[in-house]
Amino acid sequence: MEPGEKIPPESDGCRSHCPVFGVASGVPIIGLGLVIIMFGGALLLTGPSPPATFPPALLFLGFGAVLVVLGIRR
């Protein structure tokens, strides 16, 4: 672009892709959700641990599930 040229306005089609990975499908969001769910499961499956690990594990599992649902609904 030349200095002085205006940037064209974004069309509606530009907003339908993933802002992080730049793809239109929900696959990256689903993959990220599955990884977060695995981290939450690992916290729960590591054996006897203090009760302080239970709330973060639930947060990981819940947020991962939300990301998977958002990726599927896309």
URGIDA-V515484 format. One line per field, one symbol per residue. ss: DSSP state (H for helix, E for strand, - for the rest). burial: b if it has 16 or more other C-alpha atoms within 10 Angstrom, else e. A space follows every 50 residues. Layout:
# URGIDA-V515484
ss=???
burial=???
This chain:
# URGIDA-V515484
ss=-----------HHHHH----------HHHHHHHHHHHHHHHHHHH----- -HHHHHHHHHHHHHHHHHHHHHH-
burial=eeeeeeeeeeeeeeeeebeeeeeeebbbbbeebbebbbbbeebbeeeeee eeeeeebbebbbbbbebbeebeee
